[in-house]
Amino acid sequence: MSTVAKLLAQKQQLMEQLENDPGPNEREEIEQILAKIETALSLLDPGDPVAESE
């Protein structure tokens, strides 16, 4: 599975956790992780063979 696919899968899982109405501390932690994932996705080129082979 490529790095991009892993990040997208993690993002989906975290979005589902947000839908389950977590507590304020957990929500903040999830949102911070989502921000990091978004940053990573913006830095990765989906056509990058290094990212795909990881």
mmCIF entry with sequence, helices, sheets and N, C-alpha, C, O atoms, coordinates in Angstrom:
data_MODEL
# 
_entry.id   MODEL 
# 
_entity.id                         1 
_entity.type                       polymer 
_entity.pdbx_number_of_molecules   1 
# 
_entity_poly.entity_id                      1 
_entity_poly.type                           'polypeptide(L)' 
_entity_poly.nstd_linkage                   no 
_entity_poly.nstd_monomer                   no 
_entity_poly.pdbx_seq_one_letter_code       MSTVAKLLAQKQQLMEQLENDPGPNEREEIEQILAKIETALSLLDPGDPVAESE 
_entity_poly.pdbx_seq_one_letter_code_can   MSTVAKLLAQKQQLMEQLENDPGPNEREEIEQILAKIETALSLLDPGDPVAESE 
_entity_poly.pdbx_strand_id                 A 
# 
loop_
_entity_poly_seq.entity_id 
_entity_poly_seq.num 
_entity_poly_seq.mon_id 
_entity_poly_seq.hetero 
1 1  MET n 
1 2  SER n 
1 3  THR n 
1 4  VAL n 
1 5  ALA n 
1 6  LYS n 
1 7  LEU n 
1 8  LEU n 
1 9  ALA n 
1 10 GLN n 
1 11 LYS n 
1 12 GLN n 
1 13 GLN n 
1 14 LEU n 
1 15 MET n 
1 16 GLU n 
1 17 GLN n 
1 18 LEU n 
1 19 GLU n 
1 20 ASN n 
1 21 ASP n 
1 22 PRO n 
1 23 GLY n 
1 24 PRO n 
1 25 ASN n 
1 26 GLU n 
1 27 ARG n 
1 28 GLU n 
1 29 GLU n 
1 30 ILE n 
1 31 GLU n 
1 32 GLN n 
1 33 ILE n 
1 34 LEU n 
1 35 ALA n 
1 36 LYS n 
1 37 ILE n 
1 38 GLU n 
1 39 THR n 
1 40 ALA n 
1 41 LEU n 
1 42 SER n 
1 43 LEU n 
1 44 LEU n 
1 45 ASP n 
1 46 PRO n 
1 47 GLY n 
1 48 ASP n 
1 49 PRO n 
1 50 VAL n 
1 51 ALA n 
1 52 GLU n 
1 53 SER n 
1 54 GLU n 
# 
_struct_asym.id          A 
_struct_asym.entity_id   1 
# 
loop_
_struct_conf.conf_type_id 
_struct_conf.id 
_struct_conf.pdbx_PDB_helix_id 
_struct_conf.beg_label_comp_id 
_struct_conf.beg_label_asym_id 
_struct_conf.beg_label_seq_id 
_struct_conf.pdbx_beg_PDB_ins_code 
_struct_conf.end_label_comp_id 
_struct_conf.end_label_asym_id 
_struct_conf.end_label_seq_id 
_struct_conf.pdbx_end_PDB_ins_code 
_struct_conf.beg_auth_comp_id 
_struct_conf.beg_auth_asym_id 
_struct_conf.beg_auth_seq_id 
_struct_conf.end_auth_comp_id 
_struct_conf.end_auth_asym_id 
_struct_conf.end_auth_seq_id 
_struct_conf.pdbx_PDB_helix_class 
_struct_conf.details 
_struct_conf.pdbx_PDB_helix_length 
HELX_P HELX_P1 AA1 THR A 3  ? GLU A 19 ? THR A 3  GLU A 19 1 ? 17 
HELX_P HELX_P2 AA2 PRO A 24 ? LEU A 43 ? PRO A 24 LEU A 43 1 ? 20 
HELX_P HELX_P3 AA3 PRO A 49 ? SER A 53 ? PRO A 49 SER A 53 1 ? 5  
# 
_struct_conf_type.id          HELX_P 
_struct_conf_type.criteria    ? 
_struct_conf_type.reference   ? 
# 
loop_
_atom_site.group_PDB 
_atom_site.id 
_atom_site.type_symbol 
_atom_site.label_atom_id 
_atom_site.label_alt_id 
_atom_site.label_comp_id 
_atom_site.label_asym_id 
_atom_site.label_entity_id 
_atom_site.label_seq_id 
_atom_site.pdbx_PDB_ins_code 
_atom_site.Cartn_x 
_atom_site.Cartn_y 
_atom_site.Cartn_z 
_atom_site.occupancy 
_atom_site.B_iso_or_equiv 
_atom_site.pdbx_formal_charge 
_atom_site.auth_seq_id 
_atom_site.auth_comp_id 
_atom_site.auth_asym_id 
_atom_site.auth_atom_id 
_atom_site.pdbx_PDB_model_num 
ATOM 1   N N  . MET A 1 1  ? 0.851   -1.168 0.000  1.00 0.00 ? 1  MET A N  1 
ATOM 2   C CA . MET A 1 1  ? 0.000   0.000  0.000  1.00 0.00 ? 1  MET A CA 1 
ATOM 3   C C  . MET A 1 1  ? 0.902   1.238  0.000  1.00 0.00 ? 1  MET A C  1 
ATOM 4   O O  . MET A 1 1  ? 1.887   1.297  0.736  1.00 0.00 ? 1  MET A O  1 
ATOM 5   N N  . SER A 1 2  ? 0.566   2.195  -0.807 1.00 0.00 ? 2  SER A N  1 
ATOM 6   C CA . SER A 1 2  ? 1.381   3.396  -0.911 1.00 0.00 ? 2  SER A CA 1 
ATOM 7   C C  . SER A 1 2  ? 1.211   4.289  0.323  1.00 0.00 ? 2  SER A C  1 
ATOM 8   O O  . SER A 1 2  ? 0.261   4.144  1.092  1.00 0.00 ? 2  SER A O  1 
ATOM 9   N N  . THR A 1 3  ? 2.133   5.185  0.482  1.00 0.00 ? 3  THR A N  1 
ATOM 10  C CA . THR A 1 3  ? 2.066   6.127  1.601  1.00 0.00 ? 3  THR A CA 1 
ATOM 11  C C  . THR A 1 3  ? 0.800   6.962  1.512  1.00 0.00 ? 3  THR A C  1 
ATOM 12  O O  . THR A 1 3  ? 0.135   7.202  2.520  1.00 0.00 ? 3  THR A O  1 
ATOM 13  N N  . VAL A 1 4  ? 0.469   7.404  0.309  1.00 0.00 ? 4  VAL A N  1 
ATOM 14  C CA . VAL A 1 4  ? -0.734  8.207  0.115  1.00 0.00 ? 4  VAL A CA 1 
ATOM 15  C C  . VAL A 1 4  ? -1.966  7.399  0.519  1.00 0.00 ? 4  VAL A C  1 
ATOM 16  O O  . VAL A 1 4  ? -2.846  7.912  1.210  1.00 0.00 ? 4  VAL A O  1 
ATOM 17  N N  . ALA A 1 5  ? -2.031  6.142  0.093  1.00 0.00 ? 5  ALA A N  1 
ATOM 18  C CA . ALA A 1 5  ? -3.172  5.295  0.436  1.00 0.00 ? 5  ALA A CA 1 
ATOM 19  C C  . ALA A 1 5  ? -3.268  5.088  1.941  1.00 0.00 ? 5  ALA A C  1 
ATOM 20  O O  . ALA A 1 5  ? -4.366  5.087  2.498  1.00 0.00 ? 5  ALA A O  1 
ATOM 21  N N  . LYS A 1 6  ? -2.132  4.912  2.600  1.00 0.00 ? 6  LYS A N  1 
ATOM 22  C CA . LYS A 1 6  ? -2.128  4.735  4.057  1.00 0.00 ? 6  LYS A CA 1 
ATOM 23  C C  . LYS A 1 6  ? -2.641  5.990  4.748  1.00 0.00 ? 6  LYS A C  1 
ATOM 24  O O  . LYS A 1 6  ? -3.435  5.915  5.686  1.00 0.00 ? 6  LYS A O  1 
ATOM 25  N N  . LEU A 1 7  ? -2.180  7.144  4.276  1.00 0.00 ? 7  LEU A N  1 
ATOM 26  C CA . LEU A 1 7  ? -2.627  8.403  4.878  1.00 0.00 ? 7  LEU A CA 1 
ATOM 27  C C  . LEU A 1 7  ? -4.126  8.615  4.656  1.00 0.00 ? 7  LEU A C  1 
ATOM 28  O O  . LEU A 1 7  ? -4.831  9.070  5.557  1.00 0.00 ? 7  LEU A O  1 
ATOM 29  N N  . LEU A 1 8  ? -4.603  8.289  3.474  1.00 0.00 ? 8  LEU A N  1 
ATOM 30  C CA . LEU A 1 8  ? -6.027  8.438  3.187  1.00 0.00 ? 8  LEU A CA 1 
ATOM 31  C C  . LEU A 1 8  ? -6.868  7.489  4.034  1.00 0.00 ? 8  LEU A C  1 
ATOM 32  O O  . LEU A 1 8  ? -7.949  7.859  4.491  1.00 0.00 ? 8  LEU A O  1 
ATOM 33  N N  . ALA A 1 9  ? -6.381  6.275  4.244  1.00 0.00 ? 9  ALA A N  1 
ATOM 34  C CA . ALA A 1 9  ? -7.094  5.312  5.084  1.00 0.00 ? 9  ALA A CA 1 
ATOM 35  C C  . ALA A 1 9  ? -7.138  5.801  6.530  1.00 0.00 ? 9  ALA A C  1 
ATOM 36  O O  . ALA A 1 9  ? -8.170  5.691  7.193  1.00 0.00 ? 9  ALA A O  1 
ATOM 37  N N  . GLN A 1 10 ? -6.024  6.340  7.017  1.00 0.00 ? 10 GLN A N  1 
ATOM 38  C CA . GLN A 1 10 ? -5.983  6.857  8.377  1.00 0.00 ? 10 GLN A CA 1 
ATOM 39  C C  . GLN A 1 10 ? -6.916  8.059  8.504  1.00 0.00 ? 10 GLN A C  1 
ATOM 40  O O  . GLN A 1 10 ? -7.605  8.212  9.513  1.00 0.00 ? 10 GLN A O  1 
ATOM 41  N N  . LYS A 1 11 ? -6.935  8.899  7.491  1.00 0.00 ? 11 LYS A N  1 
ATOM 42  C CA . LYS A 1 11 ? -7.809  10.064 7.500  1.00 0.00 ? 11 LYS A CA 1 
ATOM 43  C C  . LYS A 1 11 ? -9.266  9.625  7.575  1.00 0.00 ? 11 LYS A C  1 
ATOM 44  O O  . LYS A 1 11 ? -10.048 10.192 8.338  1.00 0.00 ? 11 LYS A O  1 
ATOM 45  N N  . GLN A 1 12 ? -9.633  8.627  6.793  1.00 0.00 ? 12 GLN A N  1 
ATOM 46  C CA . GLN A 1 12 ? -11.007 8.128  6.796  1.00 0.00 ? 12 GLN A CA 1 
ATOM 47  C C  . GLN A 1 12 ? -11.386 7.595  8.175  1.00 0.00 ? 12 GLN A C  1 
ATOM 48  O O  . GLN A 1 12 ? -12.482 7.862  8.669  1.00 0.00 ? 12 GLN A O  1 
ATOM 49  N N  . GLN A 1 13 ? -10.484 6.846  8.792  1.00 0.00 ? 13 GLN A N  1 
ATOM 50  C CA . GLN A 1 13 ? -10.728 6.289  10.122 1.00 0.00 ? 13 GLN A CA 1 
ATOM 51  C C  . GLN A 1 13 ? -10.942 7.412  11.152 1.00 0.00 ? 13 GLN A C  1 
ATOM 52  O O  . GLN A 1 13 ? -11.842 7.336  11.989 1.00 0.00 ? 13 GLN A O  1 
ATOM 53  N N  . LEU A 1 14 ? -10.119 8.429  11.078 1.00 0.00 ? 14 LEU A N  1 
ATOM 54  C CA . LEU A 1 14 ? -10.248 9.542  12.009 1.00 0.00 ? 14 LEU A CA 1 
ATOM 55  C C  . LEU A 1 14 ? -11.536 10.327 11.780 1.00 0.00 ? 14 LEU A C  1 
ATOM 56  O O  . LEU A 1 14 ? -12.158 10.789 12.736 1.00 0.00 ? 14 LEU A O  1 
ATOM 57  N N  . MET A 1 15 ? -11.936 10.480 10.529 1.00 0.00 ? 15 MET A N  1 
ATOM 58  C CA . MET A 1 15 ? -13.188 11.169 10.219 1.00 0.00 ? 15 MET A CA 1 
ATOM 59  C C  . MET A 1 15 ? -14.372 10.394 10.810 1.00 0.00 ? 15 MET A C  1 
ATOM 60  O O  . MET A 1 15 ? -15.318 10.990 11.325 1.00 0.00 ? 15 MET A O  1 
ATOM 61  N N  . GLU A 1 16 ? -14.309 9.081  10.733 1.00 0.00 ? 16 GLU A N  1 
ATOM 62  C CA . GLU A 1 16 ? -15.365 8.254  11.314 1.00 0.00 ? 16 GLU A CA 1 
ATOM 63  C C  . GLU A 1 16 ? -15.396 8.408  12.831 1.00 0.00 ? 16 GLU A C  1 
ATOM 64  O O  . GLU A 1 16 ? -16.471 8.422  13.431 1.00 0.00 ? 16 GLU A O  1 
ATOM 65  N N  . GLN A 1 17 ? -14.235 8.524  13.450 1.00 0.00 ? 17 GLN A N  1 
ATOM 66  C CA . GLN A 1 17 ? -14.185 8.736  14.895 1.00 0.00 ? 17 GLN A CA 1 
ATOM 67  C C  . GLN A 1 17 ? -14.830 10.072 15.265 1.00 0.00 ? 17 GLN A C  1 
ATOM 68  O O  . GLN A 1 17 ? -15.511 10.176 16.285 1.00 0.00 ? 17 GLN A O  1 
ATOM 69  N N  . LEU A 1 18 ? -14.616 11.087 14.435 1.00 0.00 ? 18 LEU A N  1 
ATOM 70  C CA . LEU A 1 18 ? -15.224 12.398 14.700 1.00 0.00 ? 18 LEU A CA 1 
ATOM 71  C C  . LEU A 1 18 ? -16.745 12.320 14.616 1.00 0.00 ? 18 LEU A C  1 
ATOM 72  O O  . LEU A 1 18 ? -17.440 13.023 15.350 1.00 0.00 ? 18 LEU A O  1 
ATOM 73  N N  . GLU A 1 19 ? -17.267 11.480 13.736 1.00 0.00 ? 19 GLU A N  1 
ATOM 74  C CA . GLU A 1 19 ? -18.715 11.331 13.590 1.00 0.00 ? 19 GLU A CA 1 
ATOM 75  C C  . GLU A 1 19 ? -19.344 10.702 14.833 1.00 0.00 ? 19 GLU A C  1 
ATOM 76  O O  . GLU A 1 19 ? -20.543 10.858 15.066 1.00 0.00 ? 19 GLU A O  1 
ATOM 77  N N  . ASN A 1 20 ? -18.542 9.991  15.636 1.00 0.00 ? 20 ASN A N  1 
ATOM 78  C CA . ASN A 1 20 ? -19.050 9.333  16.839 1.00 0.00 ? 20 ASN A CA 1 
ATOM 79  C C  . ASN A 1 20 ? -19.075 10.262 18.044 1.00 0.00 ? 20 ASN A C  1 
ATOM 80  O O  . ASN A 1 20 ? -19.228 9.802  19.175 1.00 0.00 ? 20 ASN A O  1 
ATOM 81  N N  . ASP A 1 21 ? -18.927 11.567 17.817 1.00 0.00 ? 21 ASP A N  1 
ATOM 82  C CA . ASP A 1 21 ? -19.012 12.591 18.851 1.00 0.00 ? 21 ASP A CA 1 
ATOM 83  C C  . ASP A 1 21 ? -18.081 12.330 20.034 1.00 0.00 ? 21 ASP A C  1 
ATOM 84  O O  . ASP A 1 21 ? -18.535 12.067 21.147 1.00 0.00 ? 21 ASP A O  1 
ATOM 85  N N  . PRO A 1 22 ? -16.766 12.405 19.778 1.00 0.00 ? 22 PRO A N  1 
ATOM 86  C CA . PRO A 1 22 ? -15.799 12.195 20.861 1.00 0.00 ? 22 PRO A CA 1 
ATOM 87  C C  . PRO A 1 22 ? -15.805 13.368 21.836 1.00 0.00 ? 22 PRO A C  1 
ATOM 88  O O  . PRO A 1 22 ? -16.362 14.426 21.544 1.00 0.00 ? 22 PRO A O  1 
ATOM 89  N N  . GLY A 1 23 ? -15.192 13.175 22.974 1.00 0.00 ? 23 GLY A N  1 
ATOM 90  C CA . GLY A 1 23 ? -15.054 14.249 23.951 1.00 0.00 ? 23 GLY A CA 1 
ATOM 91  C C  . GLY A 1 23 ? -14.176 15.358 23.419 1.00 0.00 ? 23 GLY A C  1 
ATOM 92  O O  . GLY A 1 23 ? -13.503 15.178 22.404 1.00 0.00 ? 23 GLY A O  1 
ATOM 93  N N  . PRO A 1 24 ? -14.167 16.513 24.089 1.00 0.00 ? 24 PRO A N  1 
ATOM 94  C CA . PRO A 1 24 ? -13.406 17.664 23.577 1.00 0.00 ? 24 PRO A CA 1 
ATOM 95  C C  . PRO A 1 24 ? -11.906 17.402 23.439 1.00 0.00 ? 24 PRO A C  1 
ATOM 96  O O  . PRO A 1 24 ? -11.288 17.849 22.473 1.00 0.00 ? 24 PRO A O  1 
ATOM 97  N N  . ASN A 1 25 ? -11.321 16.686 24.388 1.00 0.00 ? 25 ASN A N  1 
ATOM 98  C CA . ASN A 1 25 ? -9.881  16.408 24.305 1.00 0.00 ? 25 ASN A CA 1 
ATOM 99  C C  . ASN A 1 25 ? -9.579  15.467 23.143 1.00 0.00 ? 25 ASN A C  1 
ATOM 100 O O  . ASN A 1 25 ? -8.621  15.678 22.400 1.00 0.00 ? 25 ASN A O  1 
ATOM 101 N N  . GLU A 1 26 ? -10.393 14.436 22.991 1.00 0.00 ? 26 GLU A N  1 
ATOM 102 C CA . GLU A 1 26 ? -10.182 13.485 21.900 1.00 0.00 ? 26 GLU A CA 1 
ATOM 103 C C  . GLU A 1 26 ? -10.416 14.164 20.551 1.00 0.00 ? 26 GLU A C  1 
ATOM 104 O O  . GLU A 1 26 ? -9.684  13.918 19.592 1.00 0.00 ? 26 GLU A O  1 
ATOM 105 N N  . ARG A 1 27 ? -11.432 15.011 20.482 1.00 0.00 ? 27 ARG A N  1 
ATOM 106 C CA . ARG A 1 27 ? -11.723 15.739 19.238 1.00 0.00 ? 27 ARG A CA 1 
ATOM 107 C C  . ARG A 1 27 ? -10.526 16.607 18.850 1.00 0.00 ? 27 ARG A C  1 
ATOM 108 O O  . ARG A 1 27 ? -10.134 16.641 17.684 1.00 0.00 ? 27 ARG A O  1 
ATOM 109 N N  . GLU A 1 28 ? -9.953  17.300 19.814 1.00 0.00 ? 28 GLU A N  1 
ATOM 110 C CA . GLU A 1 28 ? -8.803  18.167 19.539 1.00 0.00 ? 28 GLU A CA 1 
ATOM 111 C C  . GLU A 1 28 ? -7.621  17.345 19.028 1.00 0.00 ? 28 GLU A C  1 
ATOM 112 O O  . GLU A 1 28 ? -6.941  17.743 18.083 1.00 0.00 ? 28 GLU A O  1 
ATOM 113 N N  . GLU A 1 29 ? -7.383  16.192 19.661 1.00 0.00 ? 29 GLU A N  1 
ATOM 114 C CA . GLU A 1 29 ? -6.283  15.322 19.238 1.00 0.00 ? 29 GLU A CA 1 
ATOM 115 C C  . GLU A 1 29 ? -6.507  14.809 17.817 1.00 0.00 ? 29 GLU A C  1 
ATOM 116 O O  . GLU A 1 29 ? -5.579  14.789 17.008 1.00 0.00 ? 29 GLU A O  1 
ATOM 117 N N  . ILE A 1 30 ? -7.729  14.397 17.517 1.00 0.00 ? 30 ILE A N  1 
ATOM 118 C CA . ILE A 1 30 ? -8.051  13.900 16.179 1.00 0.00 ? 30 ILE A CA 1 
ATOM 119 C C  . ILE A 1 30 ? -7.857  15.000 15.149 1.00 0.00 ? 30 ILE A C  1 
ATOM 120 O O  . ILE A 1 30 ? -7.303  14.756 14.077 1.00 0.00 ? 30 ILE A O  1 
ATOM 121 N N  . GLU A 1 31 ? -8.306  16.206 15.461 1.00 0.00 ? 31 GLU A N  1 
ATOM 122 C CA . GLU A 1 31 ? -8.173  17.319 14.524 1.00 0.00 ? 31 GLU A CA 1 
ATOM 123 C C  . GLU A 1 31 ? -6.710  17.676 14.276 1.00 0.00 ? 31 GLU A C  1 
ATOM 124 O O  . GLU A 1 31 ? -6.345  18.054 13.163 1.00 0.00 ? 31 GLU A O  1 
ATOM 125 N N  . GLN A 1 32 ? -5.867  17.557 15.309 1.00 0.00 ? 32 GLN A N  1 
ATOM 126 C CA . GLN A 1 32 ? -4.438  17.815 15.129 1.00 0.00 ? 32 GLN A CA 1 
ATOM 127 C C  . GLN A 1 32 ? -3.811  16.767 14.216 1.00 0.00 ? 32 GLN A C  1 
ATOM 128 O O  . GLN A 1 32 ? -2.995  17.098 13.356 1.00 0.00 ? 32 GLN A O  1 
ATOM 129 N N  . ILE A 1 33 ? -4.188  15.511 14.401 1.00 0.00 ? 33 ILE A N  1 
ATOM 130 C CA . ILE A 1 33 ? -3.661  14.439 13.553 1.00 0.00 ? 33 ILE A CA 1 
ATOM 131 C C  . ILE A 1 33 ? -4.130  14.637 12.115 1.00 0.00 ? 33 ILE A C  1 
ATOM 132 O O  . ILE A 1 33 ? -3.358  14.454 11.174 1.00 0.00 ? 33 ILE A O  1 
ATOM 133 N N  . LEU A 1 34 ? -5.394  15.011 11.952 1.00 0.00 ? 34 LEU A N  1 
ATOM 134 C CA . LEU A 1 34 ? -5.921  15.259 10.607 1.00 0.00 ? 34 LEU A CA 1 
ATOM 135 C C  . LEU A 1 34 ? -5.160  16.397 9.927  1.00 0.00 ? 34 LEU A C  1 
ATOM 136 O O  . LEU A 1 34 ? -4.892  16.328 8.727  1.00 0.00 ? 34 LEU A O  1 
ATOM 137 N N  . ALA A 1 35 ? -4.816  17.421 10.663 1.00 0.00 ? 35 ALA A N  1 
ATOM 138 C CA . ALA A 1 35 ? -4.049  18.537 10.091 1.00 0.00 ? 35 ALA A CA 1 
ATOM 139 C C  . ALA A 1 35 ? -2.682  18.053 9.621  1.00 0.00 ? 35 ALA A C  1 
ATOM 140 O O  . ALA A 1 35 ? -2.208  18.465 8.562  1.00 0.00 ? 35 ALA A O  1 
ATOM 141 N N  . LYS A 1 36 ? -2.049  17.183 10.401 1.00 0.00 ? 36 LYS A N  1 
ATOM 142 C CA . LYS A 1 36 ? -0.750  16.630 10.005 1.00 0.00 ? 36 LYS A CA 1 
ATOM 143 C C  . LYS A 1 36 ? -0.882  15.769 8.757  1.00 0.00 ? 36 LYS A C  1 
ATOM 144 O O  . LYS A 1 36 ? -0.026  15.810 7.874  1.00 0.00 ? 36 LYS A O  1 
ATOM 145 N N  . ILE A 1 37 ? -1.953  14.993 8.686  1.00 0.00 ? 37 ILE A N  1 
ATOM 146 C CA . ILE A 1 37 ? -2.182  14.156 7.510  1.00 0.00 ? 37 ILE A CA 1 
ATOM 147 C C  . ILE A 1 37 ? -2.379  15.028 6.274  1.00 0.00 ? 37 ILE A C  1 
ATOM 148 O O  . ILE A 1 37 ? -1.823  14.744 5.213  1.00 0.00 ? 37 ILE A O  1 
ATOM 149 N N  . GLU A 1 38 ? -3.164  16.081 6.414  1.00 0.00 ? 38 GLU A N  1 
ATOM 150 C CA . GLU A 1 38 ? -3.391  16.992 5.286  1.00 0.00 ? 38 GLU A CA 1 
ATOM 151 C C  . GLU A 1 38 ? -2.080  17.609 4.811  1.00 0.00 ? 38 GLU A C  1 
ATOM 152 O O  . GLU A 1 38 ? -1.846  17.741 3.610  1.00 0.00 ? 38 GLU A O  1 
ATOM 153 N N  . THR A 1 39 ? -1.238  17.982 5.751  1.00 0.00 ? 39 THR A N  1 
ATOM 154 C CA . THR A 1 39 ? 0.067   18.550 5.388  1.00 0.00 ? 39 THR A CA 1 
ATOM 155 C C  . THR A 1 39 ? 0.899   17.522 4.644  1.00 0.00 ? 39 THR A C  1 
ATOM 156 O O  . THR A 1 39 ? 1.499   17.828 3.614  1.00 0.00 ? 39 THR A O  1 
ATOM 157 N N  . ALA A 1 40 ? 0.936   16.303 5.164  1.00 0.00 ? 40 ALA A N  1 
ATOM 158 C CA . ALA A 1 40 ? 1.709   15.241 4.516  1.00 0.00 ? 40 ALA A CA 1 
ATOM 159 C C  . ALA A 1 40 ? 1.189   14.966 3.115  1.00 0.00 ? 40 ALA A C  1 
ATOM 160 O O  . ALA A 1 40 ? 1.972   14.801 2.179  1.00 0.00 ? 40 ALA A O  1 
ATOM 161 N N  . LEU A 1 41 ? -0.131  14.917 2.969  1.00 0.00 ? 41 LEU A N  1 
ATOM 162 C CA . LEU A 1 41 ? -0.715  14.656 1.647  1.00 0.00 ? 41 LEU A CA 1 
ATOM 163 C C  . LEU A 1 41 ? -0.380  15.787 0.671  1.00 0.00 ? 41 LEU A C  1 
ATOM 164 O O  . LEU A 1 41 ? -0.143  15.539 -0.512 1.00 0.00 ? 41 LEU A O  1 
ATOM 165 N N  . SER A 1 42 ? -0.362  17.010 1.160  1.00 0.00 ? 42 SER A N  1 
ATOM 166 C CA . SER A 1 42 ? -0.061  18.130 0.269  1.00 0.00 ? 42 SER A CA 1 
ATOM 167 C C  . SER A 1 42 ? 1.408   18.120 -0.170 1.00 0.00 ? 42 SER A C  1 
ATOM 168 O O  . SER A 1 42 ? 1.747   18.649 -1.229 1.00 0.00 ? 42 SER A O  1 
ATOM 169 N N  . LEU A 1 43 ? 2.278   17.514 0.650  1.00 0.00 ? 43 LEU A N  1 
ATOM 170 C CA . LEU A 1 43 ? 3.696   17.463 0.315  1.00 0.00 ? 43 LEU A CA 1 
ATOM 171 C C  . LEU A 1 43 ? 4.049   16.284 -0.592 1.00 0.00 ? 43 LEU A C  1 
ATOM 172 O O  . LEU A 1 43 ? 5.048   16.317 -1.310 1.00 0.00 ? 43 LEU A O  1 
ATOM 173 N N  . LEU A 1 44 ? 3.221   15.252 -0.549 1.00 0.00 ? 44 LEU A N  1 
ATOM 174 C CA . LEU A 1 44 ? 3.500   14.065 -1.355 1.00 0.00 ? 44 LEU A CA 1 
ATOM 175 C C  . LEU A 1 44 ? 2.919   14.213 -2.752 1.00 0.00 ? 44 LEU A C  1 
ATOM 176 O O  . LEU A 1 44 ? 1.792   14.677 -2.928 1.00 0.00 ? 44 LEU A O  1 
ATOM 177 N N  . ASP A 1 45 ? 3.687   13.823 -3.713 1.00 0.00 ? 45 ASP A N  1 
ATOM 178 C CA . ASP A 1 45 ? 3.209   13.794 -5.092 1.00 0.00 ? 45 ASP A CA 1 
ATOM 179 C C  . ASP A 1 45 ? 2.629   12.403 -5.328 1.00 0.00 ? 45 ASP A C  1 
ATOM 180 O O  . ASP A 1 45 ? 3.363   11.424 -5.195 1.00 0.00 ? 45 ASP A O  1 
ATOM 181 N N  . PRO A 1 46 ? 1.342   12.265 -5.672 1.00 0.00 ? 46 PRO A N  1 
ATOM 182 C CA . PRO A 1 46 ? 0.751   10.937 -5.863 1.00 0.00 ? 46 PRO A CA 1 
ATOM 183 C C  . PRO A 1 46 ? 1.453   10.089 -6.923 1.00 0.00 ? 46 PRO A C  1 
ATOM 184 O O  . PRO A 1 46 ? 1.331   8.864  -6.901 1.00 0.00 ? 46 PRO A O  1 
ATOM 185 N N  . GLY A 1 47 ? 2.165   10.695 -7.826 1.00 0.00 ? 47 GLY A N  1 
ATOM 186 C CA . GLY A 1 47 ? 2.874   9.945  -8.857 1.00 0.00 ? 47 GLY A CA 1 
ATOM 187 C C  . GLY A 1 47 ? 4.306   9.605  -8.473 1.00 0.00 ? 47 GLY A C  1 
ATOM 188 O O  . GLY A 1 47 ? 5.048   9.039  -9.276 1.00 0.00 ? 47 GLY A O  1 
ATOM 189 N N  . ASP A 1 48 ? 4.694   9.944  -7.260 1.00 0.00 ? 48 ASP A N  1 
ATOM 190 C CA . ASP A 1 48 ? 6.066   9.705  -6.794 1.00 0.00 ? 48 ASP A CA 1 
ATOM 191 C C  . ASP A 1 48 ? 6.285   8.221  -6.539 1.00 0.00 ? 48 ASP A C  1 
ATOM 192 O O  . ASP A 1 48 ? 5.627   7.655  -5.666 1.00 0.00 ? 48 ASP A O  1 
ATOM 193 N N  . PRO A 1 49 ? 7.190   7.570  -7.272 1.00 0.00 ? 49 PRO A N  1 
ATOM 194 C CA . PRO A 1 49 ? 7.398   6.129  -7.089 1.00 0.00 ? 49 PRO A CA 1 
ATOM 195 C C  . PRO A 1 49 ? 7.931   5.770  -5.703 1.00 0.00 ? 49 PRO A C  1 
ATOM 196 O O  . PRO A 1 49 ? 7.689   4.662  -5.225 1.00 0.00 ? 49 PRO A O  1 
ATOM 197 N N  . VAL A 1 50 ? 8.650   6.679  -5.052 1.00 0.00 ? 50 VAL A N  1 
ATOM 198 C CA . VAL A 1 50 ? 9.146   6.395  -3.694 1.00 0.00 ? 50 VAL A CA 1 
ATOM 199 C C  . VAL A 1 50 ? 7.957   6.310  -2.738 1.00 0.00 ? 50 VAL A C  1 
ATOM 200 O O  . VAL A 1 50 ? 7.905   5.405  -1.905 1.00 0.00 ? 50 VAL A O  1 
ATOM 201 N N  . ALA A 1 51 ? 7.015   7.224  -2.842 1.00 0.00 ? 51 ALA A N  1 
ATOM 202 C CA . ALA A 1 51 ? 5.854   7.213  -1.963 1.00 0.00 ? 51 ALA A CA 1 
ATOM 203 C C  . ALA A 1 51 ? 5.015   5.963  -2.211 1.00 0.00 ? 51 ALA A C  1 
ATOM 204 O O  . ALA A 1 51 ? 4.464   5.397  -1.267 1.00 0.00 ? 51 ALA A O  1 
ATOM 205 N N  . GLU A 1 52 ? 4.911   5.528  -3.449 1.00 0.00 ? 52 GLU A N  1 
ATOM 206 C CA . GLU A 1 52 ? 4.088   4.372  -3.773 1.00 0.00 ? 52 GLU A CA 1 
ATOM 207 C C  . GLU A 1 52 ? 4.714   3.067  -3.306 1.00 0.00 ? 52 GLU A C  1 
ATOM 208 O O  . GLU A 1 52 ? 3.991   2.107  -3.039 1.00 0.00 ? 52 GLU A O  1 
ATOM 209 N N  . SER A 1 53 ? 6.018   3.006  -3.201 1.00 0.00 ? 53 SER A N  1 
ATOM 210 C CA . SER A 1 53 ? 6.661   1.752  -2.844 1.00 0.00 ? 53 SER A CA 1 
ATOM 211 C C  . SER A 1 53 ? 6.780   1.547  -1.342 1.00 0.00 ? 53 SER A C  1 
ATOM 212 O O  . SER A 1 53 ? 7.138   0.458  -0.894 1.00 0.00 ? 53 SER A O  1 
ATOM 213 N N  . GLU A 1 54 ? 6.485   2.574  -0.562 1.00 0.00 ? 54 GLU A N  1 
ATOM 214 C CA . GLU A 1 54 ? 6.613   2.446  0.902  1.00 0.00 ? 54 GLU A CA 1 
ATOM 215 C C  . GLU A 1 54 ? 5.465   1.684  1.486  1.00 0.00 ? 54 GLU A C  1 
ATOM 216 O O  . GLU A 1 54 ? 5.411   1.483  2.700  1.00 0.00 ? 54 GLU A O  1 
# 
